[in-house]
Amino acid sequence: MGSCAICGGSGLVSHDVLWPGLIAEWRLSPDEAAYINRQQGACCAACGGNLRSIALARAICQHWAAPPPLADVLKRGPPQTRILEINPAGTLTPLLSGFPQHRLVSFPEVDMRALPFADSAFDLVVHSDTLEHVKDPLLGLRECRRVLAPRGACIFTVPVVVGRLTADRAGRPPSYHGQPGLAAPDQLVHTEFGADAWTVCARAGFRRVAMAVERFPEAVAIIADF
């Protein structure tokens, strides 16, 4: 990684976040477990943003055609940008909340499959490692598209195992992210995303899907617009 796309800092500090039970449930190889650990547990030494948050920041900058870091972009960004953030996106949340028309909601208290907002209400929808916990991710992304104004974008991350295709966990024993032994309802995994993760955006009605690659394969964000 070069400079951090969130703050402009340099250097990473790392710690593992996966545990043996989750690795087994996810059927991860040692290499897959290693890069997912980096995605979640390698953080900017300056701002503390992990690699997936840094990828998300780079994607937002890419959508706005503005050079990172995001902290500088937001200082001079359009104050009328209407942002919907679904669940806090780590260290990005304090930056995004600087926009006067920023709205932060929590899933599952706010159902991503039936967002309580009008059509075209936002210019940007952001969520980070949330879609895998939505029972119907296609419907969730259709709702994100519905609440976006023309030229808006849904920018998000999901944990991706790049060597396989997306799989529904229906009919399999429940698996939870978060902390070992903690079976929080909002951490229940419904979908394990693979290399075809981008296709759910096309199926949801987005006409263009791009990726912002911070570091492959562990730090990739998806930009879906129309």
Secondary structure by P-SEA (a helix, b strand, c coil): ccccccccbbbbbbbbcccaaaaaaacccaaaaaaaaaacccccccccccaaaaaaaaaaaaaaccccaaaaaaacccccbbbbbccccccccccccccccbbbbbcccccccccccccccccbbbbcccccccccaaaaaaaaaaaccccbbbbbcccccccccccccccccccccccccccccccccccccccccaaaaaaacccbbbbbbcccccbbbbbbcc
